[in-house]
Amino acid sequence: MSKPITVAEAGRRGGKKTSAKYGKDFYTKIGKQGGAALSGQKGREYYAAIGKIGGSRVKELRGAAFFAEIGKKGGNVNKAKGKEYFQRIGQMGGSAPRMRRNGSKTKTAA
């Protein structure tokens, strides 16, 4: 007679089986679908609030210097992309739709 497994073990086995069957792209796809659905239900303010909570926790654990460090790393990565990269994103920024306070988009004049 076999010993019953825990709920955690059953979940782990099911997750491994699903991962083996569908692969990483499956999780990326369903994650994006879930994020889009949640965004439609909760709105921008929800993401802003949870971002602040997460940022506060990281600051508490790692200190303010951590943000300066990762900012420099990100800046160096973008710097390595060259002058053309900044020209391209600068042009995009001038023509991108802007968000109104009510959440709708408006096209800005160039």
N, C-alpha and C positions, 0 to 999 in steps of 0.2 A: 504494500500500500504506500503511495507517494504522499509526501508532506505537502500541504497546501502552500502556495506562494503568496507573498504579500502583494498588496495593491501596487506598491512602488516597483517591485520586481516585474509584475505583469506589464506595467507601463513601460519599463525599460526594455523588455523583450519586444513589445509591440513597436516601440520607437525604432529599435534596431532593425526589425523586419521591414518596416515602412521605408527606412533610410536605404536599406539594401535594394528594395524593389524600385523606388522612384528616384533616388539620388538627391544631390544638393540643390539642383535647380528647382525641384518640386517645393522644397521648403522656402526658397526665395520667392517663388510665384505665390504660394499661399500666404506668405508673410506680407507681401505687397497688397494682396487682395484684402486681407484683414485690416491692414493699416488704412487703406482707402475707405473701407466700410466704417471703421471707427472714426476717421476724420469727418466723414459725412454726418455721423451721429453727434459727435462731441464738439466739433469746431476747433478753430485756431486757439481759442483761449485755453482749452484743455491741454494742448501740447505746450503752450507757453508756461502753464502752471507746473506741469510735471517736469519740464526742462529746468525750471528754477529750483525745484526740489532736488533734482539730480545734481545740478551744479553746486548747490549749497552743500550737499553731502560730499561731493568730491573735494570741495574747498576745505571742508572740515577734516577729511581724511588725509589729504595730500598737501594742503596749504596753497596760498595764493601764488607762490612761485611756480607751481606746477603749470598753471595756465600760461604764464610768461614763457616757460620752456616749450610747451606744445605749440604756442603761437609762433615762436621763432622757427620751430621745425616746419610748420606749415608754410611759413613765409619763404623759407629756403627752398622747399619743394616747388612752390610757385615761381620763385625767382629763376630756378633752373629751366623752367619752360620757355624762357626768353621773352624778348620785347614784343614779339608778334602775339603772344598769348594775351598780354595785357591790353594790346590794341584791340584784339578781337572781343574780349569780354567788356571792354570799355564801350565799344559800339553797341554791344548787346544790351548793356545797362541803360543806354539812352533810348532804346526802342522797346524795351520790355514793358509789358502791362504792369501797372502799379495796383496795389491793393487799396481799396477804400476802407474806411473804418468799419463799414457794414459787411466787409468780406467779399464784395463784388470787385471785379477787375475793370480797369479803365485803361485805354491806350493813351500814352502820353504823346504830345506833339514833339517832334524832333527839331 
